[in-house]
């Protein structure tokens, strides 16, 4: 697979981006054994730690929160973590509390 080269078209992380894949996610397969699933989640957590995923997401959420007009209701900004392995929630929370 070729890497996407145009940072102007695809943003600052474009060199790390791969073309979209439509293959089924192995971790979503009900037949995947528990040990393999736990192993995959731990590997994903290591990748998220090394790539500073929680910090990057927290920075983007903080930017969105600052740019979103307040309506006077003071409702909190809700963030839904879908498909991130669940390990980023605590890191994101700590980062956002500092923002």
HELIX and SHEET records of a PDB file:
HELIX    1   1 UNK A    7  UNK A   10  1                                   4    
HELIX    2   2 UNK A   14  UNK A   16  5                                   3    
HELIX    3   3 UNK A   26  UNK A   28  5                                   3    
HELIX    4   4 UNK A   34  UNK A   50  1                                  17    
HELIX    5   5 UNK A   53  UNK A   67  1                                  15    
HELIX    6   6 UNK A   88  UNK A   98  1                                  11    
END                                                                             
